[in-house]
């Protein structure tokens, strides 16, 4: 661990203990942790050497709890199509051709975009995850990584994929000074048979890791589950012991009241992907009901091909907006809750609970937003502004583990020009092959 | 009219004749109009003196067809509240206190934000409209302006407000080198009695002006209309002769099939406010059905207090996303249509049809987007990127009537620092009074 020290003065800090409030003053970061937040200069520190936080709002780093970073290479390659055409004619044929380099540059492009937009931690479920892990290591971002396994094909193929997933999870858990953690991840109940899912559950117990999967994203998939197994996905996964592990399910759009109760009972976290769910016409998840039931609901972009950006401010805003519009209740998912979903609940969802809030003892993963802009005036309510007015490009500086990754909008750990060039060239290569 | 000439080289130009396509090459602007778009250097022009459009995507200026610019002073002042509490306890008591200066600085703040975000024309319905008109004149933006009249109070009060609305409309129509046009605007059927609305219709005939109003924003308001007048708002307005004038209705969230037919029959345009409708929990307008029926549907932010920004890219994205999610049809409102709603259909909606597309003979209202950014890579489909990935802050340059208003993100015609300072001070003054 490199040693870091940051004393920030003149800042406004969004803390949530337990209500959101803005502390005006100082924050001290020592090494990878926050050691002080308060109105007064911390004892023994010198005002003169401090980083000037004037016109900056400091918020916890945003946490993107479900995605497929390498798919940035397919951004805009197929839009406004029926789901099966999009998958079968656009995504899958291209993804089949992905080389290790493609995954490396695709992940680099996404991680660059995420850091520039204030995301300090993300979950990634994909193939060739060593490549993603390498970029995480180099970039300084935090990530929960997993090999997402589709269970089609022969028993041998399945066994080798499971072995790959577990060996990746073992090898990389705790790497990059602890910034990388891992999970195990069967892709979905509709792509993995029950016995195969049970093997993942067993492996998760053996390795003491959480589980992640896609669940109940579309209505058709829920109906297919009932047809195939006589159960809706939640009861199906419950029966397979999935929820006996700490677990995070992505999407959870189509849920009954009983299913919400089961998720709450097992403390299953939900990665809500409002942009992707809308774009792919999957529907609108029952987020207000989930939150009411005490389920931890976090936010995610999903892959960049179904979003099409990785702007977590947009996901917070969508979460705050769509549930009001659809339920008819203007108090549904208030800004304060949307910001928690993008930060604190994200940390819980990926089981990295020493992040997600600005508080003494927490990891120094934080973001400075440039408040000196027309769309943030007047300074009536900064939490409202973060959720209802801000976008990725309002982010000026980003720190993870106390290390600055973005300075005045410029990435410090990644070669932006090279990444853009290589990503464009990778896309052209994929189209040409 | 000041004379302007811009020869742009190395640019990518989004034209729509009739399908969207990207022309790579040159655009020539002479005075207030586009005189050439093509792959080759226009005859008689010199390459060396041209403005370099490298890494820039040129799109028609965005057109925001419904709003209340001065309400930027109330951004974030009341969120996540039930509509009546928001209006009665937050908005109205503050708006009552608005001085001419407040309207001036509120409108300045909004117009600054709009120009910075690529909006080249907007519709504004508010009080003290002389102030808004002044800012439009100074800033160089284009606008359709109108005094929005609430018909409560005595006959005398109503008569004086109508007189104020018509005299404003007469005085300012065609001002600012033609950049200002005007309409007449009774606020809504639920705030203006039938006879009062008929007076507006008559005045619109007398002055040969279009009409604008809020219509069917909430379910409660539709029910009240039926209770009060025995008709839903569309039939009610039809009966009052409203649609005998070129007319634009804002919101139109709650419509029956028959109402959609009536709107189509009279060529009534609809200003769709997806962000505001969601935030105020009004519901989701039947946009795919309206478009299918041939109704011109444009996009709008509504006032900044119910949005809370004036980012038209966000409204295009919301329009493209929510109707897919709610209808279950991933082909609903494709990116190509959302971009038309934000540009060409906007021009039709505010009856300024010589704007809204990049084409020879059209007004030179256009925007350059900085493509050299992670979230626009790979360059797979630039129209998709504009709708699904871009935000206000990706706008680098803006021109209206051939005059550059924004250069490298800096406003050329407005004093940004002063506006921010005055807006903050106006907000503090309103709270203190």
Interface residues (C-beta under 8 A of the other chain):
Chain A: X72 X73 X74 X75 X76 X77 X79 X80 X81 X82 X83 X86 X109 X112 X113 X116 X117 X219 X275 X277 X278 X279 X280 X281 X282 X283 X284 X307 X308 X309 X310 X311 X314 X317 X318 X320 X321 X322 X324 X325 X326 X327 X328 X329 X330 X331 X332 X334 X335 X336 X372 X374 X375 X377 X378 X379 X380 X381 X382 X384 X385 X388 X389 X391 X392 X393 X394 X416 X419 X420 X423 X424 X426 X427 X428
Chain B: X72 X73 X74 X75 X76 X77 X79 X80 X81 X82 X83 X86 X109 X112 X113 X116 X117 X219 X275 X277 X278 X279 X280 X281 X282 X283 X284 X307 X308 X309 X310 X311 X314 X317 X318 X320 X321 X322 X324 X325 X326 X327 X328 X329 X330 X331 X332 X334 X335 X336 X372 X374 X375 X377 X378 X379 X380 X381 X382 X384 X385 X388 X389 X391 X392 X393 X394 X416 X419 X420 X423 X424 X426 X427 X428
